[in-house]
Amino acid sequence: MSGERYVSAQEAAAELGVSLATLYAYVSRGLVRSQAVGGSRRVRAYLAEDIQRLKERKEVRQNPEKIASKALNWGDPVLDSELMLVGNGHVYYRGQDVLHLAESWTTEQVAALIWNVPGWQDDPERVGKELFATQRPEPAFLEEFAVFCRQEHLAQLTPLEQFQAALPWLASKDLAVYSQRPEAAIAAAARLLWLFTASLTASTTLEETIPQTLQRAWAPGEPRAAKLLNTILILNADNELAISAFTARCAASTGATLYGCVQAALATFEGLKSSGRFLRTQQFFSEGSHLEQARQTLVKRLKQGETIPGFGHPLFPKGDPRVYSSLNALHRYFPDAPGTIFIMALVDEARTLLDLHPNADLVYAALAQVLGFSAEQAFALFALARSVGWMGHSLEQAQSGQAIRPRAHYTGIQPE
């Protein structure tokens, strides 16, 4: 039964609170999947995942307030979106398999796809190139931006913090961002992605593409790094309704500009739970650097009663295909790097010993070691990748015209 959990007919019916006849009706309607047991057609087992899903649907109808509360914490979907789909072990951006995009598209093309730029379906290469070529900031403005970032009170900040501090100033220089036209918002998104890249790399000149600009600043002399960075940026461009993306949508629903939406998303992305988890993974990965240390690194944490940083994700209990694709890309471009060898061994040991799957934090830890990034640069790169999705969610929410304003379920002291 391919490792999936099944239950008997009696257990399934009891869990759902229905008769066996009703359970069989669910099966005939395709609501519950089943498999024959022991070669018998008459004896069947029922997929526990489907039983749980049906049970939750019944709870929605019977107690919608309770389910609405649960939906905000890895629960059922709470709003419509065309951006990202997770299903059957695959991830899709607007119906396109992300693994395919990472192999054959550019970051700029994927941004055009996520932002739903007119024409991307017919000629994504042309549309992506034209959008980013026309919205590339002028060198004179990049010089002015660099001078702004060199102010004493900003110079002490991390690259990501500098960009956050600069966003209001950048917005004041880009009055077109206040236009309500979709095409103006898309153009602003491209400008903002360029400016984010320029800020993180302290660049006053830009290469033809965003990955090439990053490679020139952060991995000079390593042309392979541009291809690897392109892959990483694409694979991490969106993560469905993560807290940062949801925050961006909330800001967009109020009519905030894209600069404001990205500012809001960054505030949540840098929260202690997110940034702390990322930094703990960086530290954990740095504890070992050789092939033979992989098992020792895991065992040390287990004996201390600690969780293993960099592994596990609630949305991908069987592993995120984008993470494994990232690891394959790391191995393809830098197969002999110690960081690559170590992460491959670490992932194999964790899967064999603990049935754990790596998450994106671990990929960035390995990437930092292989390319010589600091932890701050790796975290900033993660935010840059995610910003494509944040702006996509913001654009989608703004175009829907809907305000996000859920109600609170009061649980405090009742008035007399």
N, C-alpha and C positions, 0 to 999 in steps of 0.2 A: 504493500500500500504506500510505497514511496515515502515513508517516514512521516506521513500525515496521521493525525489522531482520528480514529473512528470509534463510534460507540454502537451498542446494540440498539435494536428497535425499541425495546422497553426503556432503556436509558434515555434515548432521544425523546420519546413521547413524554416521559416523566419530566424531563428538563423543560419541555415546551408547555407542559400542562395540557396535553391534548390526548385524544384516543389514538390507537394504532391506525385506525381507518383514516383519521385526519393526517397523520404522518405520511401514510402512503399517498394521500392526495397531494401533499406538498412535493413528494418525489416526482409524481407524474407531471406536475406543473413546472418542474425544473428548479424548485426553490431549495431542494436538499439533494445533494449528490450521494450516491450509495455505491457499494461494491459487493460482489458476491464473496462469501466466506467459505473457504475449504472446498471450492469447486462446486458448491451447491447453488442452484438457481433460487432456491426458496429461502435460504438463510443469507441475509445481507447485513452489512454494517454501514453506518451513516456518518458522514463527515462532520466532525465536531465543530469545525469552523462555521459550516452552514447552519448548524443548530444554534450556535451562539448568535449569529447574525439575525436569524429569525426571531430569537428571543428578544433581542434588543429592539427590533422593529415593533414587536408587540408592546414593549415598554414605552416606546415613543407615543403610540396611540393611547395608552392607558395613563401615562404620567408625563406629558410633554415638558413640564417645567423642570422635572428632575433630569430628563435626557438633555435638555438645552444646556443645563449646567455642565453635564459630563462632556458635551460636545466640544467645549472650549479646552479640554485637556486630552488630546489625542482621540477624540470621539468621532462621531459621524460628521460628514461635511456640513458646514454652516453657511456657505455661499457658493454661487456658481462662478466657475472660471474656465476659460479655454486654454490656459497656459500650460499646465503640466498634468500628466496622467501617470499614475503608478498602477501597473496591473500585469499579472502573469510573469512576474520576474523581470519586467522591462520598465523603463522610464521614457516618457514621450514629451516633447515640447510641441504643442499644437499638432499632435498626431505624427510627429517625426521621431523615430527612434534616436534617443540621445547618443547611443554608442555609435551609430552610423554618422551622426553629425560630427562627433568628435574625431572621426577618422578622415572626413572629407570636406568639412566646412571650415570657414574662418570664424573667429570670434565676432567680427563685424557682421557676417551673414547671419549668425545665430541671434545676435541682438536685433537685427531687422526682422527676423522671424518672430521672436518673442514679443516685439513691439508691434507686430502686425503691420509692417510697412507695406503700403500698396505695391503689388508686383512681386513680392518675395516668392510666391508660389511658381511664377513663370520664369523668373531669372534671378535667383537669390544672389548670385555672385555680383551681377551688375548693380542690383539694388543696394547691397551692403557696401560695395565700394563707393558708389555715388553719394550715399548718405554720409559716410564718414569723411569723404574727401571734401564735400561742400561745407561740412560743419567743423572742420579742423580749425582750432583757434590760431589767430595770427601770431607770429613770433613776438611782435611788439607787446601784445597783451600777455603772452606767457612771461615776458621779462617783467612786466608790471606785477604780475601775479607772484613771481619769484621774490621780488622786492617786498611785497606784502608779507610773504611767509618768513622772510628773514628778520622781521621785527623781533626785538628782544623777548617779548612776552610769548611769542609763538615758537621761537627757536628752541625752547626747552621741551617742547611737546614731541610726542611720537609723530611719525608721518600721518597716521590715521587721525590723530587728535588735531593736527594742523589743518587737515582738510575739513574736519568738522567746524573748526573755528573760522575757516575761510568761507564757508558756504553762504552765510548772509551777505558778505562782501561780494562774492561772485554773483549772487542773485541780483544785487543792486546794479551790477554792470550788464545784466542780460534782461532788459525790459521785455523782450519778445516772449519770455517765459510766462508772462501774464495773459497771453493770447489764449482764447478758448478753442481755437481751431485745432483739430487732431494733428494735422500736418505740422503745425508750429510746435506742438508738444513733443512730437517725435524728433524734430530737429533739435529741440532743447535737450532731449535725452542723449543724443549723439554728442552734442557739445559737452554735456556734463560728464560723460564717460571719458572723453578726451582729457578734460580738466582734472578728473580724479586720477587718471594715469600720470599726468604731468606733475600733479601735487605729490604723489607717492614717490616718484622717481627724481623729483627736483629738476625736471627737464624744462629747458627753454626752447628746445627744438624737438620735434616729434618725427619718428620714423613713419613708414607707410602704414604700418599696422600697430595696434596696441601691444600684442605680444612682442613684436620687434623692439618697441620702445622700452618695454620692461627688460628685455634681454640685454639691450645695450647698456642700461643703467645698472642692472643687478647681476648680470652674468656676462660681462664683456669677454670676448674671446671664446665664447661657447655658443656658436650658432645653433647647435642642437637644442639649446634651451628655449629658443623661440617657438619651435614646434611643440615641445613639451608644455610650455606655458599656454599655448593656444588650446591644447587638449584639456588642460586643467581648467582653464577659464570656461570653456564650453560645458564641461561635465558638471560644473558647480554654478552655472548661471541662474538656476532657480531650484527651490526646494519646497515647492507647493506652498501651503499656507503656514510656513514657519512664523514664529512670533515677529521677527523683523519684517517679513513681507506683509503680515496682517496689520502691523503698525503703520506701514507705508500706505496700505489701503485705507485705514481709518483716517489718516491725514488727507489723502486724496479725496475722500468722501466729503471733507469739509471745504474743498476748493483750494487747498494748499498747492503751491507750485511744486514742480518736481524737485527743486532744491530743498524745499521744506519736507517733502516726503522722504527724500534720502537722508536728511538730517534726523528725522524721527526714526527711521529704520536703523541708522547707525547707533543711535542712543540705546536701542534695545540689543543690537548686535554686540555692543561693548559691555553689556551688563555682566556682572560678576559670574553668573551661572554659565554664560556663554564664553566669555574671555577666560575665566578661571579654568573651565574645562579644557579649553584649547591650550593654555599654558601648562596645565598639569600633564597633558599629552606630550608636549614638547619636552618637558623635564623627564618624563618616563622614557621617552625614546632615546634621550641622551645618556641614559644609564647603561646602555649597551652599544657596542659599535662593531662587534665581531660576530661571525656566524655562530660560534660555539656559545655565545652569551645569550642567545635568544631564549632558550628554555630557562636558564638561570634568572633572567630578568623577570619572567612571568612568575616563577616559583617564589622569588623573593617577595613580590607583592602579595601573593596568595598567603604566604606564611605570616604576613603582617596583618592579615584580615582586611586587606584593601581591595577595592574594585580595580579592574584593569583599565586605565585610561586609553582612549582611542579605539575602543571596541563597543559595538552594540548601537542600535538605533531603533526606536519604537516603530518607525514607519517601514523598516526593512528587517524583520526578524530573521530572514534567511540570507541577509547580506544585500548591500546596495550594489547593483551592477555597475554603477558609475565609479564606485571606489575601486572595484577590481579592474575596471578599464583604466583608471588612473595608474594603478600599480603596474599594469601591463605596459603602459606608455613609459613609465619610469624605467622599467627593465629594458624596453626597446631602445631608448635613447642613451641610457647610462647603465648598461648591464654590469659593468665592473666596479662601479662606485661602491664603497663600503656601506653607505647608507642604503643603497638598493639591495645589496646582498642581505643586510641585516633585517630590513623590513620584510623581505620575502620569507626569511626563516622565521621571523617573529609571527607573521600571519599564519604560516603553516603550523607552528607549534600551538598557537592559540586555538586554531580550528580543531586540531587533533586532540589536545588535552581537555579543552573547555567548551568546544563547539561554539566559539565566539567568532564574530565576523567584524572586520575593521570598519571604521567610519572615516569620514572626510578629515577629521582632525589628525588622524594618524598619517594620512597621505601628505598633509602639509608639513608635518614634523619631518618626514623623510625627505620631502622636497627641499626644505630648508637646509638639511645636512648635506644633501647632494650638491646643491647649487651655491652653498655658502651664505644663505640668507640668515638674518637674525630672526628671532621669534616674532618681533614686532613687524618685520617685513612680511613674514609668512601670514600673519593675521591680517595685515592690510591687503595682501593679495587675495585672501579669502573674501574680504569685504568687497573688493573690486569686482570679483566674479559675481557675487550675490547681487551687486547693485544693478546688473542687467535685469535680473528678475524683479527687484524692488521697483524699478521704473516700469517694467512691464505690468506689474500688478497695479501700480499707480495709474497708468494710462487706462487700463481696463476698467478700474473702479470709477475714474473720472468720466469715462464715456458712458458708463451705465446710468449716471445721474442719481444713484441711490446713496443716501446717507447711512452710514453704519452706526446704529444707535440701539444696542441691545438694552433690555430691561434688566434690573437687578431683582433677585428674589430676596426680599427682606427676611432676615433671620434674627434680628435684634429684639430688644424689649418691646412688648406690645403695649400700646397706650391703654390706660384704664378707662 
